[in-house]
């Protein structure tokens, strides 16, 4: 079994014990997790250290012009544990069949040079989390009739290591902090039910000094939910800020712009016009403090920035090692683990890598501030929060219930709206309306939210379904 | 090691250490194994379940819980975790007992199907998958299909300082086929999936007629129009009705939300919330259900809990703490996503009990509206009482008949209005439970079954 105090990274220890023909790869992680769960200002559970150390071994076996891939993950790095994992992977490889003529694993990696570790969190996890939570919740003391009703902060401190048969030995640390907070507004008129605003954030660092800054806004959204009215029914200009777009764009572009989609005839051809001329979208695996930022991808390939959409037209696609092998192109450094729904960022080693986007960057435009974007919309909806956009990466459809939004009247935010749905298609055939092709304004200031850095976008129109009676198509 | 119980002696020693340091402690150890495969026209990707094991340790610190976990089940590995708990306990002085009753169950339960899917072997799973792919791609325009088949054995061993010891091994099987239809640059798909506890019987739905029927729907979606928008009469298929029971209503009955004053349902316990035709149940003991558990992660047996009985909201789901606060009994609904995740009050199999209508009569009763089919997702709003359900496709209802196929959409509304608007539920002939995964908030995902029969009410619908 693995000693929790082992100094040598797990993938190096496993690699040293492998007796395999090339090519092979070992991805290992040792994660320490710390959590604070609270109910109001009361701590419910203190968790940590939650220690997990494991590895995934992947082997590649040529079957003529194709390749068999075997993968197995384990938390057992003893000789016998490794033997079992390798045996599993070998068996899997005999049944696997993938159209890659060859697999080129990286032999060296760039120096770290990325911002992915919160040093204070790394040095003193639980006290620093407690300091952050105290700062986050402090503003509630001076806000009347609003409380944090349910919340948690979960920090994961990880040492990732990758070794392969090409000679790569790379290791780097990284931190993530997930915040979940339900803000409840109540009081006032008898009979008016409470309202809630639900905050979910994933970051690489936190700052207690500014932790409480957004709390008054969150409380306002919760209060506005109490007096919100149903939206109108129809095709309307809709303003989508970065935190809404973060639930829409990465799921669709992060699949359709990959070699995996290309292999299945689902990727757009290079040069196809999919968006307005002012739309430029990149993928950047080194974007400062983004949750997926790392010096190398999960296959050890050095990360970099790629242009996915330039001037509204399709440019590059993203590749992991396998799909790069299928198309005989280099990997773009986009082999990522944990791409499936419900993945756990402290158990990434249990997943084989696939092709995906790291951090999508929508370049700022000339639309100005959020207030100026609303001014351009003139009459429409400001979407503050959707229930769950849950985009369909294949059809591109997205949408959901408006949990809180605002009517825009005469270019200004007016009454709050809630209920009803907003939906559309992220990307569609040329000539068919879509989110990307109907962008009417691109804001001038980008914000990093989870896996997306984007300015606010005005889309004109999207379909809004209110409760004003059915409208047949 | 071939069985989680092989580690039991060391786990017992660790519990003895915790017992000396805290008034109450418990340990949940977990181990998983299994196989799966995914194939399409271009690749075959078999897989094995990760050899993953570990234990969660929990001790009562007088006012809150302290937890630690380790992926190393040997004594030295577990001692690292218990060291952390002991250090944290040294900072506390209160020695009171934890809230609620401690389980004292001493039992074992193991899924033992007559024909386990493991007997198929990887060759058998791939051969079945290739048959399914072949059937699907015989339908014009369906050029590809994604086929997934998997089984998983999950062991959990629970022990506590009150004397409980439960061991369970649950075998879950699931499969899904998604035929992809192409027309120029447009791609559409429908899907068909089933899952539950058991063996080969869970895969018998993968027949040529069933696969071709879903492939034909993929093809038809290429020319389907967008759904109508706005408030209208809605008829939910059994899977969508189950997603309503789980997401829209069930999450508000998880009593930890009551304790936090975060459920719109809390003040309505005991009141009539819908017509007599609606009964909603959470059932961790449902035979073969995808969300069935023999024991929960506090050592209580999985059980059937009625949430709405003939229109009256009568029950909530409890762990030991909520049971204490709300003067109830634990309902066997305490679940950890894995040994690294904390326990929460969670649903198991949540469903609408069948009624006595036929589908044909419900369509006639609707007169004009829309049938929502093939649930894809839903999300809760436990405080606000709003609802969001999403489906892959549907059919218009015009003059009491099912007419045009329409593309994916979302349903929105107020849960209490939706319940009051229920006009009928179809009979047991249509009843089914579908497999799904549920998060508590945005994480802590567990298997959860959702089900029911056709259900008629009113809501807002729009494309999504």
HADDOCK unambig.tbl for C-alpha pairs under 7 A between the chains (distance, minus, plus):
assign (segid A and resid 1 and name CA) (segid B and resid 72 and name CA) 6.70 0.50 0.50
assign (segid A and resid 2 and name CA) (segid B and resid 72 and name CA) 6.87 0.50 0.50
assign (segid A and resid 3 and name CA) (segid B and resid 77 and name CA) 6.85 0.50 0.50
assign (segid A and resid 4 and name CA) (segid B and resid 77 and name CA) 6.71 0.50 0.50
assign (segid A and resid 39 and name CA) (segid B and resid 260 and name CA) 6.39 0.50 0.50
assign (segid A and resid 43 and name CA) (segid B and resid 64 and name CA) 6.97 0.50 0.50
assign (segid A and resid 44 and name CA) (segid B and resid 64 and name CA) 5.32 0.50 0.50
assign (segid A and resid 44 and name CA) (segid B and resid 65 and name CA) 6.67 0.50 0.50
assign (segid A and resid 45 and name CA) (segid B and resid 64 and name CA) 5.67 0.50 0.50
assign (segid A and resid 45 and name CA) (segid B and resid 65 and name CA) 4.85 0.50 0.50
assign (segid A and resid 45 and name CA) (segid B and resid 66 and name CA) 5.95 0.50 0.50
assign (segid A and resid 46 and name CA) (segid B and resid 65 and name CA) 6.46 0.50 0.50
assign (segid A and resid 46 and name CA) (segid B and resid 66 and name CA) 5.12 0.50 0.50
assign (segid A and resid 46 and name CA) (segid B and resid 67 and name CA) 6.44 0.50 0.50
assign (segid A and resid 47 and name CA) (segid B and resid 66 and name CA) 5.82 0.50 0.50
assign (segid A and resid 47 and name CA) (segid B and resid 67 and name CA) 4.64 0.50 0.50
assign (segid A and resid 47 and name CA) (segid B and resid 68 and name CA) 5.87 0.50 0.50
assign (segid A and resid 48 and name CA) (segid B and resid 67 and name CA) 6.17 0.50 0.50
assign (segid A and resid 48 and name CA) (segid B and resid 68 and name CA) 4.95 0.50 0.50
assign (segid A and resid 49 and name CA) (segid B and resid 68 and name CA) 5.47 0.50 0.50
assign (segid A and resid 49 and name CA) (segid B and resid 69 and name CA) 6.83 0.50 0.50
assign (segid A and resid 49 and name CA) (segid B and resid 84 and name CA) 6.81 0.50 0.50
assign (segid A and resid 50 and name CA) (segid B and resid 68 and name CA) 5.12 0.50 0.50
assign (segid A and resid 50 and name CA) (segid B and resid 69 and name CA) 4.45 0.50 0.50
assign (segid A and resid 50 and name CA) (segid B and resid 70 and name CA) 6.05 0.50 0.50
assign (segid A and resid 50 and name CA) (segid B and resid 340 and name CA) 6.32 0.50 0.50
assign (segid A and resid 51 and name CA) (segid B and resid 69 and name CA) 5.98 0.50 0.50
assign (segid A and resid 51 and name CA) (segid B and resid 70 and name CA) 4.95 0.50 0.50
assign (segid A and resid 51 and name CA) (segid B and resid 71 and name CA) 6.52 0.50 0.50
assign (segid A and resid 52 and name CA) (segid B and resid 70 and name CA) 5.91 0.50 0.50
assign (segid A and resid 52 and name CA) (segid B and resid 71 and name CA) 4.96 0.50 0.50
assign (segid A and resid 53 and name CA) (segid B and resid 71 and name CA) 6.65 0.50 0.50
assign (segid A and resid 71 and name CA) (segid B and resid 47 and name CA) 6.90 0.50 0.50
assign (segid A and resid 72 and name CA) (segid B and resid 48 and name CA) 6.47 0.50 0.50
assign (segid A and resid 72 and name CA) (segid B and resid 50 and name CA) 6.02 0.50 0.50
assign (segid A and resid 73 and name CA) (segid B and resid 50 and name CA) 4.72 0.50 0.50
assign (segid A and resid 73 and name CA) (segid B and resid 51 and name CA) 6.02 0.50 0.50
assign (segid A and resid 74 and name CA) (segid B and resid 50 and name CA) 5.73 0.50 0.50
assign (segid A and resid 74 and name CA) (segid B and resid 51 and name CA) 4.49 0.50 0.50
assign (segid A and resid 74 and name CA) (segid B and resid 52 and name CA) 5.61 0.50 0.50
assign (segid A and resid 75 and name CA) (segid B and resid 51 and name CA) 6.61 0.50 0.50
assign (segid A and resid 75 and name CA) (segid B and resid 52 and name CA) 5.71 0.50 0.50
assign (segid A and resid 75 and name CA) (segid B and resid 53 and name CA) 6.95 0.50 0.50
assign (segid A and resid 75 and name CA) (segid B and resid 71 and name CA) 6.52 0.50 0.50
assign (segid A and resid 92 and name CA) (segid B and resid 46 and name CA) 6.02 0.50 0.50
assign (segid A and resid 92 and name CA) (segid B and resid 47 and name CA) 6.38 0.50 0.50
assign (segid A and resid 95 and name CA) (segid B and resid 46 and name CA) 6.75 0.50 0.50
assign (segid A and resid 96 and name CA) (segid B and resid 44 and name CA) 5.36 0.50 0.50
assign (segid A and resid 96 and name CA) (segid B and resid 45 and name CA) 5.25 0.50 0.50
assign (segid A and resid 96 and name CA) (segid B and resid 46 and name CA) 5.92 0.50 0.50
assign (segid A and resid 97 and name CA) (segid B and resid 43 and name CA) 5.44 0.50 0.50
assign (segid A and resid 97 and name CA) (segid B and resid 44 and name CA) 4.97 0.50 0.50
assign (segid A and resid 97 and name CA) (segid B and resid 45 and name CA) 6.72 0.50 0.50
assign (segid A and resid 98 and name CA) (segid B and resid 43 and name CA) 4.82 0.50 0.50
assign (segid A and resid 98 and name CA) (segid B and resid 44 and name CA) 6.54 0.50 0.50
assign (segid A and resid 99 and name CA) (segid B and resid 42 and name CA) 6.98 0.50 0.50
assign (segid A and resid 99 and name CA) (segid B and resid 43 and name CA) 6.83 0.50 0.50
assign (segid A and resid 149 and name CA) (segid B and resid 260 and name CA) 6.02 0.50 0.50
assign (segid A and resid 149 and name CA) (segid B and resid 262 and name CA) 6.70 0.50 0.50
assign (segid A and resid 150 and name CA) (segid B and resid 260 and name CA) 6.93 0.50 0.50
assign (segid A and resid 195 and name CA) (segid B and resid 384 and name CA) 6.10 0.50 0.50
assign (segid A and resid 196 and name CA) (segid B and resid 383 and name CA) 6.75 0.50 0.50
assign (segid A and resid 196 and name CA) (segid B and resid 384 and name CA) 6.65 0.50 0.50
assign (segid A and resid 233 and name CA) (segid B and resid 230 and name CA) 6.29 0.50 0.50
assign (segid A and resid 342 and name CA) (segid B and resid 443 and name CA) 6.66 0.50 0.50
assign (segid A and resid 342 and name CA) (segid B and resid 445 and name CA) 5.97 0.50 0.50
assign (segid A and resid 350 and name CA) (segid B and resid 50 and name CA) 5.85 0.50 0.50
assign (segid A and resid 387 and name CA) (segid B and resid 379 and name CA) 6.48 0.50 0.50
assign (segid A and resid 387 and name CA) (segid B and resid 388 and name CA) 6.72 0.50 0.50
assign (segid A and resid 388 and name CA) (segid B and resid 379 and name CA) 6.70 0.50 0.50
assign (segid A and resid 394 and name CA) (segid B and resid 187 and name CA) 6.94 0.50 0.50
assign (segid A and resid 395 and name CA) (segid B and resid 187 and name CA) 6.09 0.50 0.50
assign (segid A and resid 395 and name CA) (segid B and resid 188 and name CA) 5.97 0.50 0.50
assign (segid A and resid 397 and name CA) (segid B and resid 464 and name CA) 5.65 0.50 0.50
assign (segid A and resid 398 and name CA) (segid B and resid 464 and name CA) 4.76 0.50 0.50
assign (segid A and resid 399 and name CA) (segid B and resid 464 and name CA) 4.14 0.50 0.50
assign (segid A and resid 400 and name CA) (segid B and resid 388 and name CA) 6.60 0.50 0.50
assign (segid A and resid 400 and name CA) (segid B and resid 410 and name CA) 5.78 0.50 0.50
assign (segid A and resid 400 and name CA) (segid B and resid 464 and name CA) 6.32 0.50 0.50
assign (segid A and resid 401 and name CA) (segid B and resid 388 and name CA) 5.71 0.50 0.50
assign (segid A and resid 401 and name CA) (segid B and resid 412 and name CA) 5.83 0.50 0.50
assign (segid A and resid 419 and name CA) (segid B and resid 412 and name CA) 6.34 0.50 0.50
assign (segid A and resid 419 and name CA) (segid B and resid 413 and name CA) 6.27 0.50 0.50
assign (segid A and resid 420 and name CA) (segid B and resid 412 and name CA) 5.43 0.50 0.50
assign (segid A and resid 420 and name CA) (segid B and resid 413 and name CA) 6.85 0.50 0.50
assign (segid A and resid 420 and name CA) (segid B and resid 460 and name CA) 6.01 0.50 0.50
assign (segid A and resid 421 and name CA) (segid B and resid 410 and name CA) 6.84 0.50 0.50
assign (segid A and resid 421 and name CA) (segid B and resid 412 and name CA) 6.51 0.50 0.50
assign (segid A and resid 421 and name CA) (segid B and resid 462 and name CA) 5.81 0.50 0.50
assign (segid A and resid 423 and name CA) (segid B and resid 463 and name CA) 5.50 0.50 0.50
assign (segid A and resid 423 and name CA) (segid B and resid 464 and name CA) 4.43 0.50 0.50
assign (segid A and resid 424 and name CA) (segid B and resid 463 and name CA) 6.58 0.50 0.50
assign (segid A and resid 424 and name CA) (segid B and resid 464 and name CA) 5.76 0.50 0.50
assign (segid A and resid 429 and name CA) (segid B and resid 185 and name CA) 6.25 0.50 0.50
assign (segid A and resid 465 and name CA) (segid B and resid 229 and name CA) 5.26 0.50 0.50
assign (segid A and resid 465 and name CA) (segid B and resid 230 and name CA) 4.85 0.50 0.50
assign (segid A and resid 465 and name CA) (segid B and resid 460 and name CA) 6.80 0.50 0.50
assign (segid A and resid 465 and name CA) (segid B and resid 461 and name CA) 6.39 0.50 0.50
assign (segid A and resid 465 and name CA) (segid B and resid 462 and name CA) 5.14 0.50 0.50
assign (segid A and resid 466 and name CA) (segid B and resid 230 and name CA) 5.24 0.50 0.50
assign (segid A and resid 466 and name CA) (segid B and resid 231 and name CA) 6.89 0.50 0.50
assign (segid A and resid 466 and name CA) (segid B and resid 460 and name CA) 6.60 0.50 0.50
assign (segid A and resid 467 and name CA) (segid B and resid 230 and name CA) 5.29 0.50 0.50
assign (segid A and resid 467 and name CA) (segid B and resid 231 and name CA) 4.71 0.50 0.50
assign (segid A and resid 467 and name CA) (segid B and resid 460 and name CA) 5.94 0.50 0.50
assign (segid A and resid 468 and name CA) (segid B and resid 230 and name CA) 6.25 0.50 0.50
assign (segid A and resid 468 and name CA) (segid B and resid 231 and name CA) 6.42 0.50 0.50
assign (segid A and resid 469 and name CA) (segid B and resid 230 and name CA) 5.19 0.50 0.50
assign (segid A and resid 469 and name CA) (segid B and resid 231 and name CA) 4.74 0.50 0.50
assign (segid A and resid 469 and name CA) (segid B and resid 232 and name CA) 6.69 0.50 0.50
assign (segid A and resid 470 and name CA) (segid B and resid 228 and name CA) 6.74 0.50 0.50
assign (segid A and resid 470 and name CA) (segid B and resid 229 and name CA) 5.61 0.50 0.50
assign (segid A and resid 470 and name CA) (segid B and resid 230 and name CA) 4.29 0.50 0.50
assign (segid A and resid 470 and name CA) (segid B and resid 231 and name CA) 5.18 0.50 0.50
assign (segid A and resid 470 and name CA) (segid B and resid 232 and name CA) 5.72 0.50 0.50
assign (segid A and resid 471 and name CA) (segid B and resid 228 and name CA) 5.79 0.50 0.50
assign (segid A and resid 471 and name CA) (segid B and resid 229 and name CA) 5.36 0.50 0.50
assign (segid A and resid 471 and name CA) (segid B and resid 230 and name CA) 6.10 0.50 0.50
assign (segid A and resid 472 and name CA) (segid B and resid 228 and name CA) 4.58 0.50 0.50
assign (segid A and resid 472 and name CA) (segid B and resid 229 and name CA) 6.63 0.50 0.50
assign (segid A and resid 473 and name CA) (segid B and resid 227 and name CA) 6.88 0.50 0.50
assign (segid A and resid 473 and name CA) (segid B and resid 228 and name CA) 5.27 0.50 0.50
